Amino acid sequence: MTTAPLKTFIIYARADAAFKDELLNHLHLFVENALIEKWVDSDLLPGEDWEKTIERELEAAHLVLLLVSADALRSEFIQKKELKTALEKKRAGNARVVPILVRDCMWQLHADLSEIQLLPKDENGRIRGVSGWISRDSAWTSVCHELHTLILELRSALEKGAAEEARRAAEEAEKNRQQAEQEKTERARHRRDEAFWKTVLADTAATDDPLHQIALYESYLHDPDFRNHRAEAEEAAEEVQAELDAAKRRKVAQKSTLRKREEIERQKHKAEAAEKKKQKAKTTRKKGLPDMVLVQGGTFQMGPDNARSRSR
């Protein structure tokens, strides 16, 4: 991934304009090779609100170069506006601030600058102002070597950050795509669910067969995609089953009652038949016996023979 040129903001005092121009000359190849995209107040367009433009460009900067001199340290606008914003961005990790000593001054007494590495450094590694070098070009070349290393480091970090941001964006896009697909699928499922439930209600209303009604409700419940009316279907199926079970119990009870009645009738008929049989046997015995009369000393049989004897 190719990173865009680092937005580079240059802060300087008016008295150091010549040093600013020298720096821009040495940064020309940085610009040509798309390592940086520089901005200085001389880039302001006619009619622009200079203060708002400066704030906007400084806020967008990845790298801030501060030309340090006594004039820069006493400039209220630099100290309270530009440098303050740059240091806030530095503390937030959104920019790097590089002070470049162009004219000797007591920068060590500056609370913030005393904690930041200044440039340029001479061959002994000591900070020496550009104006103190025998060759200013050598001073600026030393500065540019240091800036080149820093810029490559920042670009690498930005590339990694951009790659991570692209990865997060891709993940977010995929997440959104999946969510949209899920929502689309859910809408389609919801429509199918409602249509099928409507059919179930119509079919159950059209039949008086409780087993068919239960089968219709179960056809809805057996499909895991149908969830809108699952509780209703379960409750309705349970109610029909309860009514069916109650009807079966009533039928069993009716059959039991009927059997009991039949048994009672059977026993009654059996008793009546037995009684009739008994009465018939008793009548039969009576017809086969002669009439007997109780007399003193025993019994006397009445019959035809006695009549004949009396006639003789």
PLY file of the C-alpha trace (Angstrom):
ply
format ascii 1.0
element vertex 312
property float x
property float y
property float z
element edge 311
property int vertex1
property int vertex2
end_header
0.00 0.00 0.00
1.43 3.39 -1.00
1.00 6.09 1.61
0.14 9.62 0.54
2.81 12.28 1.11
3.14 13.35 4.73
1.44 16.67 5.32
4.22 18.86 6.67
3.55 22.20 8.38
6.38 24.70 8.87
6.26 27.20 11.74
8.66 30.17 11.62
8.98 33.76 12.72
8.97 36.52 10.12
12.57 37.35 11.06
13.54 33.79 10.03
11.95 33.91 6.56
15.34 33.47 4.90
15.96 30.25 6.85
12.48 29.06 5.87
13.30 29.58 2.22
16.58 27.68 2.58
14.76 24.78 4.23
12.17 24.69 1.43
15.01 24.51 -1.12
16.45 21.47 0.62
12.99 19.87 0.97
12.29 20.24 -2.75
13.35 16.67 -3.53
11.20 15.41 -0.66
8.23 17.06 -2.34
9.24 15.83 -5.82
9.47 12.24 -4.53
6.06 12.51 -2.84
7.59 12.01 0.59
5.97 15.15 1.96
3.34 17.72 1.08
4.60 20.95 2.63
2.51 23.90 3.80
3.69 27.33 4.96
1.78 30.54 5.40
3.16 31.76 2.09
0.82 29.19 0.49
-2.19 31.25 1.62
-4.38 32.36 -1.26
-5.59 35.93 -1.65
-8.80 36.51 0.29
-8.41 33.38 2.47
-9.10 33.59 6.21
-5.47 33.09 7.16
-6.07 32.14 10.80
-8.71 29.49 10.00
-6.61 28.17 7.13
-3.58 27.85 9.39
-5.66 26.01 11.98
-7.03 23.64 9.31
-3.63 22.89 7.76
-1.97 22.45 11.15
-4.73 20.09 12.28
-4.16 17.96 9.16
-0.36 17.82 9.51
1.57 14.61 10.28
4.88 16.43 10.68
5.48 19.91 12.14
8.81 21.64 11.63
9.48 24.54 14.02
12.30 26.95 13.16
13.65 27.92 16.59
15.08 31.36 17.31
14.68 34.08 19.89
12.07 35.69 17.62
10.09 32.45 17.37
10.18 31.94 21.15
8.83 35.45 21.79
6.10 35.29 19.13
2.75 35.16 20.90
0.97 33.67 17.88
3.56 30.91 17.50
3.62 30.05 21.19
-0.09 30.27 21.99
-1.53 29.13 18.70
0.67 27.16 16.35
3.10 25.50 18.77
0.38 24.83 21.33
-1.73 23.00 18.73
1.30 21.10 17.41
2.28 19.90 20.90
-1.28 18.83 21.62
-1.24 16.74 18.44
2.14 15.32 19.47
0.85 14.29 22.91
-2.20 12.70 21.27
0.09 10.69 18.97
-1.26 12.35 15.84
1.85 14.25 14.75
5.59 14.53 15.24
7.15 17.90 16.13
10.74 18.57 15.04
12.36 21.80 16.31
15.17 23.08 14.08
17.51 25.58 15.70
18.25 28.24 13.10
19.74 30.92 15.38
21.25 30.38 18.78
19.01 31.20 21.74
18.21 29.86 25.21
15.77 27.24 23.93
16.73 25.01 26.90
14.59 27.25 29.12
11.49 26.53 27.07
9.45 24.00 29.07
8.35 22.01 26.03
11.33 22.33 23.70
13.73 21.22 26.40
12.07 17.77 26.26
12.26 17.38 22.46
15.28 16.45 20.36
16.37 19.45 18.28
18.20 19.56 14.97
20.76 20.02 13.49
23.46 18.00 15.21
27.11 18.52 14.32
29.66 15.76 13.79
30.01 15.45 17.56
26.27 15.01 18.07
25.82 18.44 19.66
22.96 20.77 18.78
24.26 23.69 16.72
22.12 26.39 15.11
22.09 26.55 11.31
23.58 30.05 11.45
26.56 28.69 13.40
27.64 26.21 10.76
30.48 27.09 8.44
28.29 25.87 5.60
24.58 26.37 5.95
24.03 23.81 3.23
25.82 21.27 5.42
23.54 22.19 8.30
20.43 21.75 6.18
21.75 18.50 4.71
22.23 17.16 8.23
18.68 18.21 9.04
17.35 16.54 5.89
19.15 13.26 6.65
17.43 13.15 10.03
14.09 14.16 8.51
14.38 11.49 5.81
14.82 8.76 8.43
11.93 10.14 10.45
9.68 10.48 7.39
10.31 6.86 6.35
9.48 5.76 9.88
6.29 7.81 9.92
5.27 6.57 6.48
5.78 2.97 7.58
3.67 3.58 10.67
1.01 5.29 8.58
1.04 2.42 6.08
0.53 -0.05 8.90
-2.18 2.18 10.33
-3.80 2.52 6.92
-3.62 -1.25 6.40
-5.17 -1.84 9.81
-7.81 0.75 9.09
-8.51 -0.89 5.73
-8.75 -4.28 7.45
-11.18 -2.90 10.02
-13.15 -1.19 7.27
-13.29 -4.45 5.30
-14.41 -6.33 8.40
-17.03 -3.69 9.09
-18.19 -3.79 5.48
-18.41 -7.59 5.60
-20.23 -7.39 8.90
-22.69 -4.89 7.41
-23.09 -7.05 4.30
-23.80 -10.13 6.41
-26.20 -8.17 8.58
-28.01 -6.85 5.50
-28.16 -10.37 4.08
-29.49 -11.70 7.38
-32.09 -8.96 7.50
-33.11 -9.74 3.92
-33.33 -13.45 4.75
-35.30 -12.70 7.89
-37.78 -10.55 5.98
-38.30 -13.35 3.46
-38.68 -15.88 6.28
-41.15 -13.61 8.03
-43.26 -13.34 4.88
-43.26 -17.13 4.39
-44.09 -17.61 8.06
-47.07 -15.27 7.95
-48.38 -16.76 4.68
-48.16 -20.33 5.98
-49.78 -19.41 9.31
-52.63 -17.73 7.46
-53.13 -20.95 5.48
-53.08 -23.03 8.68
-55.76 -20.86 10.27
-57.95 -21.06 7.16
-57.59 -24.84 6.88
-58.25 -25.49 10.58
-61.37 -23.33 10.39
-62.56 -25.29 7.36
-62.39 -28.74 9.01
-64.21 -30.27 11.99
-61.73 -33.14 12.24
-59.62 -32.50 15.37
-56.88 -34.87 14.18
-56.62 -32.92 10.94
-56.50 -29.67 12.91
-53.67 -30.99 15.10
-51.80 -32.14 11.99
-52.11 -28.66 10.51
-50.71 -27.00 13.64
-47.90 -29.57 13.80
-47.00 -28.90 10.15
-46.29 -25.31 11.24
-44.38 -26.36 14.36
-42.22 -28.93 12.55
-40.59 -26.24 10.38
-37.82 -24.57 12.45
-37.99 -21.45 10.24
-41.54 -20.74 11.41
-41.23 -18.81 14.68
-43.72 -15.92 14.52
-46.70 -17.88 15.85
-45.04 -20.87 17.50
-46.59 -20.21 20.92
-50.03 -19.78 19.35
-49.68 -23.00 17.36
-48.54 -24.96 20.41
-51.39 -23.61 22.51
-53.99 -24.28 19.80
-52.72 -27.84 19.23
-52.80 -28.49 22.98
-56.36 -27.18 23.22
-57.59 -29.39 20.36
-55.76 -32.38 21.83
-57.30 -31.67 25.24
-60.76 -31.51 23.68
-60.06 -34.76 21.81
-58.88 -36.46 25.00
-61.93 -35.20 26.87
-64.21 -36.55 24.12
-62.48 -39.92 24.34
-62.95 -39.99 28.10
-66.60 -39.11 27.69
-67.02 -41.89 25.13
-65.31 -44.41 27.41
-67.53 -43.29 30.30
-70.64 -43.60 28.14
-69.64 -47.11 27.05
-68.99 -48.07 30.66
-72.36 -46.71 31.74
-74.05 -48.54 28.86
-72.36 -51.81 29.79
-73.45 -51.40 33.38
-77.03 -50.77 32.30
-76.93 -53.76 29.99
-75.56 -55.90 32.79
-78.31 -54.70 35.11
-80.90 -55.47 32.45
-79.35 -58.85 31.82
-79.36 -59.68 35.52
-82.92 -58.43 35.75
-84.02 -60.57 32.82
-82.13 -63.50 34.24
-83.86 -63.08 37.58
-87.23 -62.73 35.91
-86.59 -65.84 33.84
-85.56 -67.75 36.92
-88.65 -66.58 38.73
-90.86 -67.61 35.85
-89.19 -70.99 35.72
-89.70 -71.43 39.41
-93.34 -70.49 39.17
-93.84 -72.81 36.24
-92.29 -75.73 38.12
-94.43 -75.03 41.12
-97.56 -74.95 38.97
-96.58 -78.22 37.32
-96.16 -79.96 40.66
-99.54 -78.78 41.82
-101.27 -80.25 38.78
-99.74 -83.74 39.30
-100.80 -84.21 42.97
-104.38 -85.45 44.21
-106.38 -83.36 46.51
-105.77 -84.27 50.18
-108.06 -83.59 53.12
-106.95 -83.59 56.68
-109.11 -85.88 58.87
-108.78 -87.15 62.32
-106.20 -89.90 62.43
-104.54 -88.97 59.08
-105.34 -87.71 55.62
-108.08 -88.64 53.29
-107.57 -88.61 49.59
-110.36 -87.17 47.51
-110.71 -88.52 44.06
-112.81 -90.44 41.54
-112.31 -93.83 43.22
-113.89 -92.59 46.37
-116.85 -91.41 44.41
-117.25 -94.79 42.77
-117.03 -96.53 46.15
-119.76 -94.34 47.52
-122.01 -95.14 44.62
-121.67 -98.88 45.19
0 1
1 2
2 3
3 4
4 5
5 6
6 7
7 8
8 9
9 10
10 11
11 12
12 13
13 14
14 15
15 16
16 17
17 18
18 19
19 20
20 21
21 22
22 23
23 24
24 25
25 26
26 27
27 28
28 29
29 30
30 31
31 32
32 33
33 34
34 35
35 36
36 37
37 38
38 39
39 40
40 41
41 42
42 43
43 44
44 45
45 46
46 47
47 48
48 49
49 50
50 51
51 52
52 53
53 54
54 55
55 56
56 57
57 58
58 59
59 60
60 61
61 62
62 63
63 64
64 65
65 66
66 67
67 68
68 69
69 70
70 71
71 72
72 73
73 74
74 75
75 76
76 77
77 78
78 79
79 80
80 81
81 82
82 83
83 84
84 85
85 86
86 87
87 88
88 89
89 90
90 91
91 92
92 93
93 94
94 95
95 96
96 97
97 98
98 99
99 100
100 101
101 102
102 103
103 104
104 105
105 106
106 107
107 108
108 109
109 110
110 111
111 112
112 113
113 114
114 115
115 116
116 117
117 118
118 119
119 120
120 121
121 122
122 123
123 124
124 125
125 126
126 127
127 128
128 129
129 130
130 131
131 132
132 133
133 134
134 135
135 136
136 137
137 138
138 139
139 140
140 141
141 142
142 143
143 144
144 145
145 146
146 147
147 148
148 149
149 150
150 151
151 152
152 153
153 154
154 155
155 156
156 157
157 158
158 159
159 160
160 161
161 162
162 163
163 164
164 165
165 166
166 167
167 168
168 169
169 170
170 171
171 172
172 173
173 174
174 175
175 176
176 177
177 178
178 179
179 180
180 181
181 182
182 183
183 184
184 185
185 186
186 187
187 188
188 189
189 190
190 191
191 192
192 193
193 194
194 195
195 196
196 197
197 198
198 199
199 200
200 201
201 202
202 203
203 204
204 205
205 206
206 207
207 208
208 209
209 210
210 211
211 212
212 213
213 214
214 215
215 216
216 217
217 218
218 219
219 220
220 221
221 222
222 223
223 224
224 225
225 226
226 227
227 228
228 229
229 230
230 231
231 232
232 233
233 234
234 235
235 236
236 237
237 238
238 239
239 240
240 241
241 242
242 243
243 244
244 245
245 246
246 247
247 248
248 249
249 250
250 251
251 252
252 253
253 254
254 255
255 256
256 257
257 258
258 259
259 260
260 261
261 262
262 263
263 264
264 265
265 266
266 267
267 268
268 269
269 270
270 271
271 272
272 273
273 274
274 275
275 276
276 277
277 278
278 279
279 280
280 281
281 282
282 283
283 284
284 285
285 286
286 287
287 288
288 289
289 290
290 291
291 292
292 293
293 294
294 295
295 296
296 297
297 298
298 299
299 300
300 301
301 302
302 303
303 304
304 305
305 306
306 307
307 308
308 309
309 310
310 311
